[in-house]
Structure formats: C-alpha cells, structure tokens
Amino acid sequence: MSEALEALAAAAGLISRYHDGAGQWREAPPESIRAVLGALGLSAETDADAADCLHRLQDARSRRRLPEWAVVRADDVARFAIGDGESEWRLECFDGEIRDGRATHELDLGHLPLGRHRLVVGDSVTTILAAPERLPEPPRTWGVTLPLYGLKPERGGGFGTYRDLARAAGALGGLGASFLGINPVHAGFPEDPLNYSPYAPSSRRRLNAFHIETGTEGPPDGSELIEYPEAVARRKKALGGAYAQFCAEGGDPAFDAWRAARGPELERFAIHQALSEVHGPYWTEWPDEYRDLATASVRDFAIAKPDRLRFHAWLQWVAETQLAEAQKAGHDAGMQFGLYLDLAVGTHPAGAETWADPSQFARGVSLGAPPDAFSADGQVWGVAPLSPRSMAETGFSVLAETLREQFRFCGLLRIDHILGFDRTFWCPQDLPGLYVAMPKPAMLAVARIEAAHAGASIVGEDLGNIPEGLRADLHNSGILGCRVSVFERDWHGGGGFLPSTAYDPQTLAAFASHDLPTWRGWRKGLDIDWRERLGDMDGDHAAHERHRRREDVAAFDHVIGNHDGSVDALHGFLAGSASRLVALQAEDILGLEEQANLPGTVFEHPNWRRRLPEKASGFLADDRFARTAEIMKNSGR
C-alpha cells in the first residue's frame, strides 16, 4: 500500500488491520481500502488521487476554527477557544433561542440546555451536543419479549397487530411485568411480501403499516407458520377498504393537522411508497428519472397522485396512533417502561431512507461482521451504513431523528449492534471488509440527549467482537449492556458458565435471543439439527457439536440447580441475577422449541414466520405466565 493511500485511510478513520471475531489477525487489501474511501466520498482510485484528496482534507481541517462537533454537559457553561482575532458568532439553540455577538480568543456561550445546538464562528460551523453526563439507572425489574408478527391476531388476518400488542401489554402489565419487548417495527416493503425481515427495513423513521388492525381481514389464520404473500394481500385489501371508509366519512381534522406537523420527511416517504406501487419495491431498479427525489419527474408524479400520497401518510398516522395506544395500555396496566422497542442496525440500501436522504448513507458497501468462530467467511448483512462524515456535517440529525421516532412509543429501547457506535464493519462488493471508526462520543451523546428528552432508558446489544473500551463508555453513559446466559462463561478460566450473581449490574439479562435457540431447543440441539440438515455441518461435525451441547446442558443445569429441564429453574436463575433488568422470552414461557431466526439463512429456515400458540388476551389467565410472574415477584423484581 502506498504512503498516500495509507495516510488517507488513517485520516478518514479506516481500520484495515484488525483482529477478527476468532482472534486472528486480518489486513484488508488496497482494493478494499479504495472502495471504502470511495463510499465515504473520498477519491482514491489512484495513488495520485489519494495524495490529492489527503491534501484537500488536511487543508480543510487546518482552516477550521472549531471542531466539527463537541460534547458538553447539559446546563453547564460552555466555552470554546476560537484563535486570534475578533470574530462574529451565532448560536442556534435546539429550543429555538438565538444567541450572538463578537468574541476574541475565547467564546463564552453561557449555560447550554439539553439538546443539539448549531454554532457559527466566521466560516466555521460546529454542532454542540449538550448531553447529560449519564442516564439514570433503571430499577431492578423484569419484562417479556415476543414477536409482534407472531402474536395470534384476535380480529383476523395473518400476523399480529398493534392492537394485539396493546392486549399483550395490558395482560403482562397486570402480571407485574415492567416492559414488553418486540422485534423492530420499522417500515418494510409492501410491494415485496417476501422481504419481511424486521432487520433490513426500508425506513427506520417510519412504521410498518401491516401491523395496523382494521378488523376486516377475515378469519385468523391458525397455521403454525405465516404465509406472507397471502397475509400481506389480505392486509393490503383491508387497509385499502379502511382508507376508503375514512375518506367517505369526511376524513379527520386531527389527521390533517398531524400530517402538516410531520413535515417534509413524511411527504418524502409517502412519495416513495406511491412510486413503489408503480415501479416496484426497490428504487435502484426504477427508471432513472425517478431515482432522484429532486427531479421534475418525481415532482410531477407527486402532483398527479395526491390521493396515493395521502393514503400512505394516513397509514403512518393510524400506525402511530395504534402503537401509541399499545404503549398507553402498558402504562395503564402498571408497566414502568411500557414497550421495549428494537432499533435495527441499518436500513436497506434500496429502501425509502436511502432514496430520500442518499447523502447520509454510504453506497456500494454493506454493514457486516468479520470472520469468527461461527462464520468463517464473515457476514454481509445487506444494509447500508450511515456515513460518519455526513452525520457530522449535518449535526447528527438523522441519528437523532431515528432515535426520537423510537422514543415516541417506548420507555426502553434496544439498539441493535451498538458496537457500531464505535466502529462499523464495511463490506465492499466481492472484496474483504474492514472497519470504519465512528464518532463514538458524539453518537453516545446524541443517544443520551434523546433518551433524556423522552425520560427513557437504553439497552445496547454489546455482543460479538467488542472494541476495547466500549463497554466502559456505555457504562459511563448509563446505557445498559446485554448479558446472554449461553455466552456468559469464565472464558479466562475453565470456561464454565457464570452464576447470574456475577453479571454486571448495569445490564439486561436474558437466556438467549431471537438469533439463538429457545430454552427447549437449545437443550435438544435443534439448531445443530438444522445446520446438519442444511449442509452447514457434516455428520461428524454435527455429532461432535451434539456431544458438546450435552456437556453444556449438564454444566448449565448444575449452575442453575436444575434437575428436570424445567424452565422455572431458568427463570429463577435469571431472576436472581445481578442485572438490573431481566427479559424472558414468551417462547420459553410457552415451552416452544423452534427459534425465530437461524442466522445465515433466508428461506432455508422459516425465519420470522413462527406464531405463538396463545392469543395475547389469554396471557393473564395462563398458568405459565402466572408462575413466571410469581418467580420474578419472589426475587424482589
């Protein structure tokens, strides 16, 4: 690698030499480095390009009188050195207040309220993030996680609705649970019923309209697995009918006021959805004149299709209304947090967000993970990374808005793969990946600001190849980590399972996750059976893994004091953990064996298709839920 390319990569925050998830040393080739630099908007096709780009980058940084961003403590006095000479300055506060003046050498901005503020000094612009130093710790309590899509719909249709969610929140709150966790409910792809993964959404700032309940979907589907093409067709027909009735009844002034207040971001999303109805789900496959929001063709389309835009805006209004009702149902039933929502790590590269805000996302690369003991070739997740350069240039507005949209409907938020606040693994097409450093202090400050505004708490999924110092930074921010019992072992000693009393208190503890086997499935080695069936393991390897699993089950049973495979012993173990929060899976409470998702598969395994066997309205009277709640209560949760 040339000196110019290496220097530009370092200046741009690329980490091309790293240890992978298995502890092996890796080094990305120059081709990968050039591709990732290009995705960041830095030209490095040749060494001369790299040298020229480095010079321009260094020159721009040297001329700045202020950093691109700064983190200060909210409500404290903020002071900044601005160099020699007198300069005019202007501060645009988050709450609308304007402060301005002239200063020499040092600028005293006074006390800054909680929020993101824009400071201009001469021709330099910076974002000041006035954040609480630390979020408050939540109480020692518990909740339940379940798949929203898998809730049996009480009013008909193929998958669960926001009102089913409200029924579940009311029932579980009545049993003493403090939160109800679900899979991401970001907007998906209505025109592609086979793209139903909740972790590759079209937009993380909009909601999935297919969870709206109309009550006109027909009889509930009682099969074990969801058939999405049929279920989506039924829900689309029901939503269309409900909208027609809404219009026939004269609409609702509350909807009109809401739409106006939601502004341009909602309108861009509605235009995208209407275009998708005509040209297909993925904008990268649309005619050229519709791929850019700013073209005359898009403007003319929006003018010609006002009712379709109104329909898609109405869907979002109804979805928000019903999700807010679910949050209220939880609070009314005594839940402290209410809903525990899940923020996916990224967004689909051909979805609504990347069409409406293309400059915020890196193109030609995907988020992923380096090789590890479970994925010898690493993982490519098929989602677009946020560009750290664009985030800083736009005051972290996209991150703030994305978080704010989640906090509008929950008191507890899970941030999937929060390792991405430190560094993200970018995979260029057909090339090895490498890490890109992210503005961690700024991203954590934005998270604290938005959580503080909402009075909410955050759980960061800190599993995998954890960067040094990240967990300490999360702890110092008051963000809870995750402790998954199947992974909590004495890795520096004999490898045995840790007692739950040894878990870090500032965490959420759970037995497993949606990507792992259920309690009963783990004990039976059903994930190993699936891997062998799909050809991921040969017979000898599978036999070896089954032997290891039997040993692990016996060792875990010994730690939790279990003698008969009872899930009650597991729940007692989790209830007694040092972790402030405990999340129990509905699948385990109900004794289910199959897991929700088998990583590395799409259709080979029925991912995101399994239904729960019980309706939400039956949870309150179900002995299994009652027994679980009693275990939690007896532990002091």
Secondary structure, DSSP 8 states (H G I E B T S, - for coil): --HHHHHHHHHTTEE-EEE-TTS-EEE--HHHHHHHHHHTT---SSHHHHHHHHHHHHHHHHT-SS-SEEEEETTSEEEEEEEEEEEEEEEE-TTS-EEEEEEEEEEEEEE--SEEEEEEETTEEEEEEEE-SS-----SEEEEE--STTS--SSSBSS--HHHHHHHHHHHHHTT-SEEE----EE--TT-TT---TTS-SEEEEE-GGG---S-S-SB--SSB--HHHHHHHHHHHHHHHHHHHHHTT--HHHHHHHHHHHHHHHHHHHHHHHHHHH-S-GGGS-GGGSSTTSHHHHHHHHH-HHHHHHHHHHHHHHHHHHHHHHHHHHHTT-SSEEEEEE-S-B-TTSHHHHH-GGGB-SSEEEEE---SS-TT-EE---B-B-HHHHHHTTTHHHHHHHHHHHTT-SEEEETTGGGGTEEEEEETTS--EEEE--HHHHHHHHHHHHHHHT-EEEE---SS--TTHHHHHHHHT-BEEEEGGG-B-TTTT--B--GGGS-SSEEEES--TTS--HHHHHHTHHHHHHHHTTSS-HHHHHHHHHHHHHHHHHHHHHHT-SS--HHHHHHHHHTSS-SEEEEEHHHHTT--S-S--TT-STTTTTT-B--SS-GGGSTT-HHHHHHHHHHHHTT-
